[in-house]
């Protein structure tokens, strides 16, 4: 037993060379450096990559893990995980990058940020007056402006209100005509960008830039003044149409003409969907239906585009196991078990869950073959558990 207590928790071969302070898990330098190197090299998206203990999966601080990693890995981690990494698109006209949101001025003191927020309140009031037919904010807009000024005052006094909550409130209360992109909506876009640039918290700023992309997809290139859609990346923004509708129109036009890369458009239409959170088109060629957005990190189901819920999926799985066990009991002892297991309320719940499981069950399984399939499923699980137990016993010996 003392032999295993002195071994690396990854390879179980080399002698331990250090212990992590938070969890006291032990490793050799070679294995831990290789593990951290793989985590850093496989980091993706715009979110900050967390290095976790490979045994207990506790999040490690950078100060903790960089003591045992090589310098090149630490340098690459700092390069890949800059605090303000902007979502950008490539301008096809001038080969320049267009950022959805510029990084904030972190050297700007709180007092100057508060002053800029007050000036933004005046600009928002002028915008609400321009959008009103009577040139006066209506009761709905007046309440929103009053709340916005109160939040700005709370922010200036160092209260609990932040830029992110202020932006979320205005975006929720103010209807924005994203498709038409009128001059008033362009002004609203400028106000939203100016508000988000006052946020210095990197994680909040990252979420805000995707809210801006979701509400205001049209952006103008600062180098050539060409419009581009930040959601699909097409050079000309499509007024009055979603990204998918615009791509379908392009496919029809290019099919009728002699030129055009129609295969690329077809592939994009078949394998792309907008993320339900940031509305950016993402591609999926193969894999399971659980998808993590490459940009904002939102996890959703590829089939229905609803947010992925591990809890609800686990409940369905546990309920399915319960039904399998009850079916097995009914098959082995139909006279004694059928009437004693299920209460009337349980029968109703089981019927509802059976409908859910039936929707996921292959159509080739008929009603007559289900008991046989249930027994085969249980037998396969028992064989798997027995094989794992035998492997563990051999390893311990």
KEBA-550560 format. One line per field, with one value per residue (C-alpha): y negated, z, x; residue in three letters. Coordinates in pm, whole numbers, m for minus. Layout:
// KEBA-550560
Y <- Y,...
Z <- Z,...
X <- X,...
r <- ALA,...
***
This chain:
// KEBA-550560
Y <- 0,m236,m184,m338,m625,m738,m718,m979,m999,m1001,m728,m528,m447,m735,m844,m1157,m1479,m1739,m1787,m2050,m2275,m2304,m1932,m1756,m1535,m1420,m1402,m1376,m1675,m1496,m1386,m1713,m1924,m1708,m1740,m2121,m2144,m1948,m2164,m2485,m2358,m2239,m2557,m2716,m2994,m3334,m3220,m3191,m2834,m2688,m2443,m2179,m1906,m1590,m1380,m1581,m1839,m2135,m2458,m2555,m2912,m3016,m3085,m2723,m2532,m2756,m2661,m2313,m2392,m2483,m2845,m2790,m2653,m2948,m3194,m3026,m3026,m3402,m3454,m3241,m3378,m3753,m3917,m4123,m3905,m4055,m3862,m3970,m3917,m3941,m4215,m4064,m4404,m4534,m4227,m4396,m4265,m4414,m4378,m4355,m4559,m4739,m4668,m4910,m5160,m4989,m5294,m5508,m5583,m5521,m5892,m5942,m5631,m5768,m6100,m5918,m5725,m6048,m6186,m5862,m5917,m6251,m6086,m5812,m6072,m6253,m5921,m5848,m6193,m6135,m5799,m5943,m6092,m6372,m6436,m6356,m6020,m5825,m5678,m5348,m5514,m5768,m5494,m5326,m5650,m5720,m5373,m5417,m5747,m5593,m5304,m5550,m5737,m5410,m5319,m5658,m5616,m5272,m5072,m4720,m4813,m4730,m4807,m4458,m4483,m4831,m4708,m4403,m4622,m4864,m4583,m4403,m4712,m4876,m4715,m4744,m4688,m4478,m4391,m4741,m4906,m5259,m5567,m5553,m5194,m5293,m5555,m5290,m5070,m5350,m5405,m5033,m5011,m5317,m5172,m4834,m4994,m5131,m4775,m4665,m4322,m4087,m3815,m4065,m4253,m3928,m3852,m4208,m4196,m3899,m4077,m4363,m4118,m3962,m4298,m4488,m4251,m4527,m4672,m4904,m4846,m5138,m5098,m5074,m5173,m4850,m4698,m4344,m4114,m4003,m3703,m3527,m3718,m3814,m4129,m4307,m4321,m4176,m4421,m4265,m3903,m3662,m3516,m3188,m3360,m3567,m3261,m3081,m3378,m3382,m3009,m3062,m3351,m3164,m2849,m3043,m3209,m3032,m3118,m3114,m2865,m2700,m2397,m2614,m2776,m2442,m2304,m2616,m2592,m2221,m2231,m2578,m2713,m3037,m3008,m3082,m3307,m3522,m3450,m3385,m3108,m2805,m2491,m2130,m1850,m1550,m1457,m1441,m1684,m1862,m2165,m2430,m2757,m2823,m3194,m3261,m2911,m2864,m2495,m2390,m2104,m2104,m1955,m2193,m2475,m2482,m2525,m2193,m2069,m1795,m1774,m1705,m1460,m1277,m1256,m1097,m849,m751,m717,m498,m272,m241,m137,121,275,289,449,708,788,822,1056,1286,1283,1161,1291,1149,834,667,564,481,251,m25,m237,m413,m740,m559,m392,m732,m864,m552,m584,m945,m851,m555,m794,m1003,m699,m564,m879,m807,m431,m298,m216,134,250,390,441,818,787,532,784,965,633,539,867,827,472,577,871,644,408,697,829,483,443,790,716,389,561,834,573,383,701,801,452,450,794
Z <- 0,75,m281,m426,m178,m315,m685,m936,m957,m1338,m1444,m1114,m1221,m1135,m778,m675,m699,m566,m419,m515,m221,m253,m285,m197,m507,m608,m946,m1119,m1318,m1653,m1631,m1489,m1745,m2026,m1884,m1857,m2205,m2352,m2169,m2300,m2656,m2673,m2532,m2773,m2793,m2630,m2271,m2019,m1995,m1644,m1548,m1314,m1106,m1321,m1019,m819,m1095,m859,m1040,m985,m971,m1227,m948,m834,m1159,m1331,m1065,m1219,m1589,m1843,m1953,m2309,m2181,m1944,m2224,m2458,m2188,m2137,m2513,m2555,m2247,m2272,m2058,m2340,m2648,m2896,m3132,m3482,m3847,m4155,m4405,m4754,m4917,m4739,m4549,m4211,m3889,m3751,m3377,m3227,m2926,m2852,m2528,m2242,m2105,m1783,m1675,m1664,m1303,m1149,m1131,m1504,m1584,m1374,m1561,m1894,m1771,m1682,m2029,m2172,m1983,m2161,m2495,m2420,m2331,m2661,m2843,m2671,m2769,m3132,m3140,m2991,m3228,m2977,m2926,m2558,m2397,m2329,m1989,m2073,m2195,m1913,m1650,m1823,m1835,m1469,m1372,m1588,m1419,m1075,m1165,m1296,m965,m774,m990,m929,m553,m562,m519,m631,m976,m1262,m1632,m1726,m1533,m1675,m2031,m1970,m1831,m2125,m2382,m2220,m2198,m2528,m2848,m3124,m3489,m3575,m3929,m4058,m3912,m3932,m3832,m3485,m3441,m3549,m3273,m3027,m3141,m3073,m2725,m2647,m2759,m2555,m2248,m2282,m2314,m1960,m1822,m1701,m1564,m1832,m1796,m1798,m2091,m2285,m2236,m2326,m2663,m2766,m2650,m2879,m3167,m3094,m3094,m3352,m3615,m3863,m3828,m4054,m4136,m4018,m4301,m4612,m4472,m4597,m4397,m4265,m4069,m3751,m3712,m4044,m4169,m4507,m4660,m4726,m4436,m4527,m4444,m4362,m4364,m4124,m4196,m4314,m4542,m4693,m4754,m4922,m5155,m5238,m5316,m5559,m5732,m5763,m5888,m6173,m6265,m6416,m6138,m5761,m5499,m5446,m5270,m4986,m4948,m4948,m4684,m4471,m4492,m4409,m4118,m3965,m3707,m3508,m3144,m2939,m2709,m2934,m3269,m3440,m3700,m3588,m3784,m3681,m3914,m3681,m3316,m3048,m3013,m2713,m2862,m2697,m2888,m3006,m2929,m2625,m2470,m2450,m2430,m2616,m2802,m3174,m3261,m3075,m2996,m2635,m2351,m2257,m1915,m1758,m1466,m1675,m1894,m1582,m1450,m1775,m1756,m1395,m1474,m1771,m1549,m1306,m1587,m1711,m1364,m1324,m1667,m1576,m1250,m1434,m1688,m1422,m1179,m1359,m1106,m790,m896,m1137,m873,m588,m741,m893,m699,m912,m909,m1002,m1296,m1435,m1394,m1557,m1856,m1904,m1877,m2111,m2374,m2333,m2357,m2653,m2849,m2802,m2864,m3211,m3422,m3494,m3137,m3144,m2852,m2853,m2853,m2571,m2280,m2468,m2531,m2165,m2051,m2307,m2190,m1822,m1913,m2104,m1806,m1567,m1798,m1817,m1438,m1393,m1639,m1464,m1123,m1251,m1397,m1069,m870,m1106,m1086,m704,m681
X <- 0,288,406,88,89,423,331,215,m165,m156,87,111,466,696,751,558,763,517,168,m86,m161,m543,m623,m294,m306,42,213,546,666,657,293,162,346,211,m142,m129,23,m270,m525,m369,m322,m685,m836,m1084,m1339,m1326,m1376,m1094,m961,m957,m682,m825,m671,m692,m796,m1051,m1127,m1088,m1003,m639,m519,m262,m15,m51,m16,239,498,517,452,719,771,644,312,267,347,99,m169,m126,m147,m460,m639,m611,m880,m1038,m1047,m1290,m1513,m1413,m1501,m1283,m1363,m1339,m1301,m990,m857,m893,m1047,m1367,m1420,m1766,m1656,m1332,m1150,m1226,m980,m875,m673,m988,m1072,m1412,m1497,m1438,m1640,m1925,m1907,m1919,m2222,m2405,m2330,m2464,m2791,m2835,m2763,m3016,m3279,m3218,m3252,m3584,m3712,m3619,m3798,m4118,m4382,m4449,m4076,m4130,m4057,m4375,m4456,m4284,m3964,m3979,m3980,m3688,m3489,m3566,m3443,m3132,m3043,m3098,m2867,m2607,m2620,m2584,m2285,m2122,m2163,m2000,m2321,m2404,m2537,m2301,m2279,m2394,m2721,m2788,m2739,m2960,m3239,m3239,m3214,m3506,m3726,m3640,m3763,m3506,m3588,m3285,m3394,m3464,m3154,m3290,m3093,m3250,m3135,m2784,m2785,m2906,m2617,m2368,m2515,m2496,m2132,m2037,m2210,m2037,m1695,m1734,m1731,m1386,m1477,m1340,m1607,m1896,m1741,m1715,m2085,m2182,m2011,m2224,m2538,m2439,m2389,m2729,m2909,m2703,m2557,m2474,m2123,m1928,m1564,m1355,m1104,m1325,m1671,m1828,m2113,m2083,m2312,m2138,m2368,m2300,m1995,m2142,m1998,m2328,m2569,m2908,m3185,m3521,m3399,m3237,m2895,m3044,m3296,m3018,m2798,m3089,m3142,m2771,m2784,m3072,m2896,m2566,m2738,m2897,m2569,m2271,m2026,m2036,m1926,m2264,m2116,m1989,m2331,m2509,m2276,m2324,m2702,m2701,m2454,m2498,m2739,m2747,m2651,m2967,m2763,m2540,m2716,m2381,m2387,m2188,m2104,m2152,m2050,m2061,m2092,m2359,m2648,m2494,m2320,m2105,m2100,m1745,m1778,m1998,m1976,m2354,m2450,m2763,m2928,m2857,m3198,m3431,m3178,m3299,m3051,m2895,m3002,m2795,m3040,m3348,m3157,m3043,m3400,m3516,m3227,m3305,m3673,m3583,m3371,m3661,m3896,m3643,m3614,m3992,m4030,m3766,m3947,m4278,m4117,m3969,m4265,m4577,m4828,m4676,m4493,m4733,m4983,m4747,m4487,m4697,m4942,m5210,m5016,m4695,m4870,m4969,m4615,m4474,m4708,m4600,m4233,m4285,m4415,m4100,m3876,m4074,m3998,m3627,m3656,m3564,m3868,m3737,m3814,m4166,m4399,m4344,m3964,m3936,m3910,m3634,m3453,m3488,m3332,m3052,m2985,m2964,m2740,m2501,m2481,m2406,m2133,m1976,m1979,m1830,m1550,m1467,m1464,m1229,m994,m979,m908,m627,m479,m486,m324
r <- UNK,UNK,UNK,UNK,UNK,UNK,UNK,UNK,UNK,UNK,UNK,UNK,UNK,UNK,UNK,UNK,UNK,UNK,UNK,UNK,UNK,UNK,UNK,UNK,UNK,UNK,UNK,UNK,UNK,UNK,UNK,UNK,UNK,UNK,UNK,UNK,UNK,UNK,UNK,UNK,UNK,UNK,UNK,UNK,UNK,UNK,UNK,UNK,UNK,UNK,UNK,UNK,UNK,UNK,UNK,UNK,UNK,UNK,UNK,UNK,UNK,UNK,UNK,UNK,UNK,UNK,UNK,UNK,UNK,UNK,UNK,UNK,UNK,UNK,UNK,UNK,UNK,UNK,UNK,UNK,UNK,UNK,UNK,UNK,UNK,UNK,UNK,UNK,UNK,UNK,UNK,UNK,UNK,UNK,UNK,UNK,UNK,UNK,UNK,UNK,UNK,UNK,UNK,UNK,UNK,UNK,UNK,UNK,UNK,UNK,UNK,UNK,UNK,UNK,UNK,UNK,UNK,UNK,UNK,UNK,UNK,UNK,UNK,UNK,UNK,UNK,UNK,UNK,UNK,UNK,UNK,UNK,UNK,UNK,UNK,UNK,UNK,UNK,UNK,UNK,UNK,UNK,UNK,UNK,UNK,UNK,UNK,UNK,UNK,UNK,UNK,UNK,UNK,UNK,UNK,UNK,UNK,UNK,UNK,UNK,UNK,UNK,UNK,UNK,UNK,UNK,UNK,UNK,UNK,UNK,UNK,UNK,UNK,UNK,UNK,UNK,UNK,UNK,UNK,UNK,UNK,UNK,UNK,UNK,UNK,UNK,UNK,UNK,UNK,UNK,UNK,UNK,UNK,UNK,UNK,UNK,UNK,UNK,UNK,UNK,UNK,UNK,UNK,UNK,UNK,UNK,UNK,UNK,UNK,UNK,UNK,UNK,UNK,UNK,UNK,UNK,UNK,UNK,UNK,UNK,UNK,UNK,UNK,UNK,UNK,UNK,UNK,UNK,UNK,UNK,UNK,UNK,UNK,UNK,UNK,UNK,UNK,UNK,UNK,UNK,UNK,UNK,UNK,UNK,UNK,UNK,UNK,UNK,UNK,UNK,UNK,UNK,UNK,UNK,UNK,UNK,UNK,UNK,UNK,UNK,UNK,UNK,UNK,UNK,UNK,UNK,UNK,UNK,UNK,UNK,UNK,UNK,UNK,UNK,UNK,UNK,UNK,UNK,UNK,UNK,UNK,UNK,UNK,UNK,UNK,UNK,UNK,UNK,UNK,UNK,UNK,UNK,UNK,UNK,UNK,UNK,UNK,UNK,UNK,UNK,UNK,UNK,UNK,UNK,UNK,UNK,UNK,UNK,UNK,UNK,UNK,UNK,UNK,UNK,UNK,UNK,UNK,UNK,UNK,UNK,UNK,UNK,UNK,UNK,UNK,UNK,UNK,UNK,UNK,UNK,UNK,UNK,UNK,UNK,UNK,UNK,UNK,UNK,UNK,UNK,UNK,UNK,UNK,UNK,UNK,UNK,UNK,UNK,UNK,UNK,UNK,UNK,UNK,UNK,UNK,UNK,UNK,UNK,UNK,UNK,UNK,UNK,UNK,UNK,UNK,UNK,UNK,UNK,UNK,UNK,UNK,UNK,UNK,UNK,UNK,UNK,UNK,UNK,UNK,UNK,UNK,UNK,UNK,UNK,UNK,UNK,UNK,UNK,UNK,UNK,UNK,UNK,UNK,UNK,UNK,UNK,UNK
***
